[in-house]
Amino acid sequence: MMKATLPILLAFFATLDVAVPQSAIPFRDKHIPPLELVLKLSILSEHMYDIDSIDSEHVPDFVDRTELFKEVVDNGGSSETLVGTFRMVDVDGDEREHIFFALRGSDEDADWSAATDFGLSKMVSPGGSPVLGQSSPVRVHGGFSKAAFQVYDDIDLAVHRIINSTTNIDDLAHKDGKPVIYGTGHSKGGGEAQIISAYMAHLYPDLSVQMVNFGGPQVGNEAFKQWVERLDNLSTFRFVYKNDLVPRLPPFYAKCGHLIQIERSGIKAYWKQDGDDDGYVGISSNWNWGMSVDDHNMYNYVGMLEETLLDPNMMYPSHFERREGYPQQAQQQQLQTLEINPPDDEAENETENAADIARVEEKQCCFLWVFNCKAC
């Protein structure tokens, strides 16, 4: 958790508006995760801060099967991950087991060292091999990637142990006949969850992966965004409480995933955050100026979701924000006929991504300069 306010110099980042090309590749999944599910994932994300040993049994009461892993990463920090299941009534009215993995956010000085490793790098396994191959233009936050792949194998094995030990596969939450895996976390844990979820969906087309994070930072370049949006067995939802600063950082990374904006006036869902040309409206550009450290605390997220569940006057979105007058029937028909095609000119994409990386490298020094104060 953040323990102190950041310097006022963070206001400088509002000016670092580095444009990246918008992806022409749309997400398939237009189904917003139900409130009860999101609340459970938020409680899990909050509880990760209380898990301080490999023998800890401090998990929420609704959790069933669990495995806890703690790995020490290269920078001396640690990465705790909980893998398990909880039972919940699905959209079809049947109660099923839901498989999840949850990662802890920054809670130690060494964790903040990893969080401020802003250099874009290839996704690399602990053994040093690029997980998407040498030629891939995908680049992600160096610190989050290192921490994520330090625990990835543990998560992968635990998830498949649960699947393989389930007598009746229909007892697991599934989508399109595929078991659903939910990845979650807050802050740094949310950033790592996004990387791990994408890689798991990439490796296992027979799984459906849904990433729901809270106050998670942006984690990659435009190539990462496009790669994520091509994975039709992956959906990503970034929940942001009011003016939480962290989800707006780093400002020169690509915005990846759907945005669920939490305000006292209501919760709204924004398609790929910026909307598109097919009827979905993006959030106001003023969103980028949100700079509250206090809003980043995980109890804000849990408290607001609990209040929304209990108060019938508080609304939870059932659809993404649309432009006024855009016909819903046309949107539904478009969804049914949607096809995802890779870019025609791979070389052109690589050139654009190289330019993105160069822009990031130009900005790194000033960004690290502020965060090296370690005010958090």
N, C-alpha and C positions, 0 to 999 in steps of 0.2 A: 504494500500500500504506500501511497505517497505520504510522507510524514511532515512536509513543510512546503511552503509556497515556493514557486519558481521565481527567478528574477524577472523584473519588469522588462528586461531585454527580450523576453520571448515575444513581445509585441512586434519585434523585427520580423518574425516569420510570416506574419500576415502579408508582407510585401513579396515573399518568395513564391510568387504564383507562376510556376514553370508549367507551361502548357504541354500536354501530351496528346497525341492523336487519339480520338475516340474510336473504340472498337466497333466494327460493324457487325460483330457476332453476338447475337442476343442469347440470354439465358433461356432455357426451356421452362424452368420451374417457376410458375407464377403463384404457387400456393404458400401463403405466409404460415409459418409454424404456429400451432394453437397456443393460446396464452398459458394453459396449465403446463404444457411441455416446456415453454420458455422459462416459466417461473422455476420449475425443477432444475433446469440447467443453470439458472442464475444462482440458486441456492448452492448447487455443487461448486460453482466457480468461487463463491464466497467462502465455502468451507475449506477450499484448498489452502487458504492462508493459515488454517488451524492444524493442518497435518504436518507434524514436525519430526516424525520418525517413521521408519519402515514398518514398525509394529503398531502404528496408531490405528485405533478402531473408531476414531472420531469422524464418523460419516453421518449424513442425514438418515433419519429413520426410514425413509421411503426406499433407500438403496438396498438391493438384494446382494447378488454375487459381486464381489469386489476383489481387485488386485491393486496393490499400491507399489509404485516404483519410485526410487530416488536415485538419480544419477548426478555425479559431480562432473560439470562440464569443464572444458580446458581453462577457462578464465578463473576457476576457483569457486564459481557460484554453483548452485544446485538446481535441478529441474525435477520437481515432483509431479507425478502423473497418477491419476486414479482411473482405473478401467473397471466397469461393472455394468449392472443392469438395474432398472427399476420398472415396476409394472404400472401401466396406465391404460385407460380405455382409449382405443384408437378411434379414428373418425368413423369407422363402420360400426362402432358400438361394442366391439369385442375387446376384452382386456388382454394385452400382450406385453411381453418383455421388451424393453427398449435398451439397446446397447449404447453405452456412452464411453468417451474418454474425456477427462478434464485435466487441465494443466494449471499450475499455480503461477500467479503473476509475480512481479518483482517484490522481494521482501528482504533482500540482503544487499550490501554494498556491491558485492561481486555481480549480483543480478543486474544492477544498474549499469555496471561496466558493459555487460552484454547488450543491454538495451540501447546503449549509446554507440554501438558499433554500426554506424549508419551506412557504411560503404556497401554498395550493391555488389553482390557476388553470385556465382553459380550456386545452385543447390548441391551441396557436397555431402556424401556419406561420411561417417566417422573414419572410414578407411581412406578417405581422400579422393574418391571417385565421383565425378559429376553424375548425379542421379538421373539427369535427363540427357546425358551425352555431351560431348565436347562442343558440338555445333549449335546447341540450343541457345537462343538469345535471352532466355528467361533469367532474370536476376532478382534476387531477394535481399532483404535486410540481413547482413552478415551475421550479426549476433543472434537473431532469432533463428536463422537457419541452422547455425551450429548447435544451439540448444535443442531445437526440434529433432534433428536427426540423431542426437545423442540418446533420445528415448524412443525413437520411432520403432525400432525392432521389438522392444518390449511391448509397445502398444499393439503392434501388428499381431504378435504371437498371442497376446491375451484376448484380443478380439476374436481371433479364429478359434481359440480354445473354447470360448463361450458358444460360438456358432456350432462347432463340431460336437460339443457336449449336449446340445439341445436335441432332445428325442424327436420332437415334432417341430420342424422348421416354421410351420404356420403359427407357432406360439410366439415367434419373434415379430416385432413391428417390421413391416415390409412395404415396398413400393414397387409396382410393376414386377412383382414376383421376386424382388431382390431384398435381402435383409438390409435394414436401415441402420447406419452407424452415425451417432451424433457426437460431434467434436465441439468442445466448449472451453472457455477460459476468460479471465479478466485481464486487461492491460497486456503486459508481456505474454502472459499465458494465452490470451486471445489471439495475439499475433502468431504465436507458435501453432495454435490450433488451426489457423487458416492454412499455414504451410503444410502441416501434416494431413489435414483433410483433403487438400488438393492432390497431394502425392498418393494417398491411399485410393482415392477415386481413379487416379491415373493407372495405378497398378492393378486394380480389381474392378473391371467393368461389371462383374457379377454382384457387386455391392452398390447400394445407394447411400451416399454420404451427405449429411447435412451439417454445415458448420454454423453455429450460433455463438457469437462472442459478444462481450460487454466491455465497452471502453477500449476496444482493441485498436492499436495503431495500424496505419497503412503499411504494407509489408513488401511491395515489389514494384517493378517497372511495368511499362505498358505491355511488354511481351508476357509477363506473368499474368496480367489481367486477361489478355486474349486467350492464353492457354487455359486459365481457369474457366472462362466462359465457353470454351469448346467442350468441356467435360459434361456430357448430358446426364451423368449419374451423380452430379455434385450440385448442391445449392448452398449459397453463402449469405448469411444475414448478420449485419453489424448493428448491434443495438447501441445507441448513443443517448446518454442522459443530458438533456439541456445543452449547456455550453462546455461540456467535458473537453478539455484541451487535447488529451492524448489521441483520440480518434482522428484528429485533424493533422497529425504529425506522422512522418515528415511531410511537409507541404509539397515537396517535389517528387513524391512517389505517386503512382497511379491509384485512383480510387477504384477499389475492386470489391464487388459484392453489393447486395441490396442494403439500403439504409433504413433502419427503423428508428425514427426520431422520437424520443420520449420527452414530452413537455407536460407541465401541469394542466394545460388546456386540452391535452389529448395526445394520443400516440398515433403517428402517421407513418406509412410505408412508402418509400420512394424507390422506384425501379432503377437499379444500377446507380442509385443516388442522384445522377444527373438527368434521369429520364431518357427518352428517345424521340424519334420522329413519328412514332406509331401510336401516339395518344397518351403516353405516360409522361407526367410532369416531373421535373427534377426539383430538388430543394433549392431555396433561394441562395444566391451567391454570398449573402450575408452570413450564412452558416460557417464559412471559413474563418470568421472572426471570433468564434467562440473560444474563450481563453480561461476557463475556470478550472483551477486545480481541485477545489472542493467538490465540484460536480463529478470528479473522477472516482470518488470513493464508491466501493462496490455496494455498500448498504443503501445508497441512493437507488440503484437499479433494483435490488431485491424489494425494497420498501415500496417503490412505485408500482412494480408488477403485482405485489400482494394487494395493494390498495385497489388496483384496477380489477383484480379478480373478485374482490369482495364488494366493491361499490358498483351497483348497476348503472349509476349515472356516468361512470367513467368508461370511455369507449376504447376498445382494442380493434385494430384494423382487420377487416376481412378481405381487403383488396388494396392494390397500389393506387396512389393518387393519379387521377386522370385529368386531362385537359377538359375543361367544361365543354359539353356538347359532343364529345367524341363518342361515337356509337359503341356500346359495349358488345353488341352482337358481332360487329366487325372485328373487334379484338379477339373474341373467342374463336371466330373462324380463322383468324390469322394464326392463333396458337395451334390449332389443329393441323394446319398445313406448314408449320414452321420447319425449316431445314437449316442445319448448321453446316456451313462449308468453310474450309480453311482458306486463308488468303491466297490469291492467285500468284502473287509475286513475292516469294519468300525472301529474295535478295533485298527487295525494297523494305520489307519489314525489318530485316537485320540492320539496314542502314539507319532506320528511324530509331531502333532500340539502342544502337551505338551512340546516337546523338543524345538520347535520354540519359545514358550512363555518363557521358561527358558532362552534361549539365549538372548531374548529381555531384560528380567529383569536384566541380567548381564551387559548389555550395557547402561541401562537407566541413571545411575548416571553420567557417563561422558557426555552423550548427553544433559541432563538437565543442567549440569554444564556450558556448553558453552552458551546455550540459556538463562539461567538465567541472563546473562549479560544485556539482553534486549536492545541490540544495534539497534534493528529494530524499 
